[in-house]
Amino acid sequence: MKNKQLKSFKDLSVWQKASGLATLIYKITEDFPRSELYGITNQMRRAAVSISSNIAEGFKRNHKGEKSQFYNIAYGSVAELESQLEVARNLNFLSEENYQNITLLITEVSKMMNGLIKSLNSRSPLNPQSSILNSERGFTIIELLVAMGIFVIVISIAIGGFVQALRTERQTTALINANNNMSLVLEQMMREIRTGYNFCASGLSQPCDQSQFSFINANGQQVVYMLGSGSGDTPTSTIIYRGADGNYQPLTAPDVNVDSLNFYYGSCTDPNSPDSGGYCSTGQNRPNFITFSIGISPKGLPITIYLQTSVSSRIL
């Protein structure tokens, strides 16, 4: 039995002995006087059944304290039955042979109960009941580990989703801010170009090309829009504005990268002029027009937004 894993209280030798003791008590008390049916007969039967019943209930308890409580109750019932047996003998309710048989069985159960309680308190790994405790505790730990694993997975998914949502929100906000800033820059450029003249004229100090556009504004100042390198805390490319005093001032925000800037200029003021760079045909007569094509990206994001718009100068 020591090498056998106990799966039920029925596997316990002490329970088997106690169950046999209860059966024997019931059989022997059948011969007791009818007047003792609710007296010593009932008391001995209740004590005998209490031994095996408390062993079974203690076996099913998961905590050491509860097990010990029920095993000690069973141990006390053994002593109670032993005392009642002596009373029955003194009253000549049973034969000497039956008395000796019951006494021998009570002694065996008492020793086994004492050993069971001691092994429970010491939790010896060689003790069968201790193996039961370890087995039950093992199942509890496995269940706990499974629950913790599921909890960690759920939390990881939730945190990952939350982090991704925050990242997406930041990217969206950065894109909106970059677009708004660029819209303001384009509005400023178009407003000044709309009232300007001498676009890309030969006498200007800054010649025009695809990434640079110069003209005279309404105040008679020479203006140039161009793509240049930033400085200080904004070492990225940015659109530069230059006033009449010869100073360049950045128009875009520090957190906006300008990846590309292209100007397309067309002029069709002479109705008899030949085609001008593919922008107009002979016989057309319309104001100068400029098309902007700009590629921007929020700082730190590998995303480029392309904006394009056109503006015509006013006929003054």
C-alpha positions, -999 to +999 in steps of 0.1 A: +000+000+000+030+023+006+039+022-031+004+026-043-009+060-050-040+067-029-069+079-050-098+073-026-103+070+012-112+034+004-075+028-004-065+037+032-058+006+053-071+024+084-104+032+068-107-005+057-101-016+093-125+010+107-152+000+083-148-037+093-149-026+130-182-008+124-197-038+106-187-061+135-202-037+161-235-037+143-236-075+142-226-080+178-250-054+191-279-072+174-278-096+205-279-067+230-311-064+250-340-046+232-341-022+261-307-009+251-317-001+215-316+036+222-289+032+249-255+017+247-264-002+214-270+031+197-240+048+213-216+020+202-229+020+167-227+058+164-191+057+177-180+029+153-195+046+123-180+079+133-145+065+130-147+055+093-169+085+084-144+111+098-115+093+081-133+095+048-142+132+052-107+141+064-092+124+033-112+147+010-102+179+027-075+200+009-059+217+039-038+202+065-057+218+094-090+204+082-076+169+076-061+169+111-094+180+127-114+151+112-086+125+118-085+135+155-123+133+157-120+097+144-092+090+169-115+102+197-143+080+185-120+050+188-114+058+225-152+064+229-160+030+214-133+013+236-149+028+267-184+017+257-171-018+250-160-021+286-194-011+299-211-037+277-187-063+290-194-054+326-232-058+318-226-092+302-241-080+269-214-098+248-193-129+251-157-130+260-148-141+225-166-111+209-150-088+235-115-100+226-121-098+188-135-062+191-107-052+215-080-065+191-096-046+162-100-014+182-063-016+191-052-020+155-074+010+144-061+031+173-025+025+163-031+032+126-050+064+135-021+075+156+003+069+128-019+086+103-021+118+124+017+118+131+025+114+094+001+142+085+018+166+110+053+156+099+044+156+061+070+129+055+074+122+018+074+085+026+039+088+042+010+078+019-012+106+032+015+131+026+017+119-010-020+127-012-014+162+000+014+168-024-007+154-053-036+177-044-012+206-040+004+198-074-030+199-092-036+233-075-003+246-087-009+234-122-043+251-123-027+283-109+001+282-135-025+277-163-046+306-150-015+328-147-005+319-183-039+328-197-038+360-177-004+370-190-015+362-226-046+383-222-027+412-206+000+411-233-026+412-260-044+441-243-012+460-237-001+454-273-034+466-286-032+497-264+004+505-274-006+501-311-036+523-306-014+550-290+012+547-318-015+550-345-030+580-327+004+598-325+010+591-361-024+604-371-019+635-350+015+641-365+002+638-400-027+662-393-003+687-378+021+685-407-007+689-432-021+719-414+013+736-412+019+730-449-015+744-458-007+776-439+027+779-457+011+774-491-016+800-483+011+825-474+031+818-506+000+820-528-011+852-513+022+869-519+027+854-554-009+864-564+001+901-560+037+898-573+053+904-607+085+899-626+084+862-620+117+846-627+129+878-644+165+879-657+175+908-635+167+890-602+196+880-580+182+844-575+175+826-607+145+803-610+147+765-613+124+736-604+132+739-567+136+777-564+112+805-574+119+843-573+098+874-580+090+909-569+062+912-543+037+940-540+060+960-518+088+960-544+109+935-524+127+907-541+114+874-528+127+839-533+111+806-522+135+777-521+144+744-504+173+747-480+189+731-450+176+740-415+198+750-386+199+747-348+173+722-335+158+716-370+186+702-392+161+690-417+152+704-451+127+732-450+112+759-472+131+792-469+116+827-473+139+856-480+128+892-476+142+925-490+168+926-462+185+894-476+176+873-446+162+838-450+134+827-426+119+792-423+082+788-430+076+752-420+074+739-385+105+722-369+087+689-367+079+688-404+104+675-430+101+688-465+112+660-488+107+677-521+098+711-535+091+718-572+079+749-589+063+749-624+060+784-640+041+793-671+036+826-689+012+833-718+009+871-718+018+875-755-009+862-778+015+859-807+043+841-788+052+805-795+045+777-770+062+785-736+076+754-721+045+734-728+024+755-705+003+773-731-003+775-768+000+802-795-029+826-794-036+822-756-036+852-734-038+846-696-019+857-665+012+841-652+005+809-633+027+789-609+021+753-597+036+740-564+044+703-558+055+696-523+063+664-504+063+665-466+066+640-438+062+643-400+095+642-382+104+606-373+077+590-395+085+572-428+053+586-444+053+612-471+023+635-480+022+651-514+005+684-519+000+703-551-018+735-559-016+763-586-019+801-583-021+828-610-009+864-606-035+891-607-038+914-637-031+949-623 
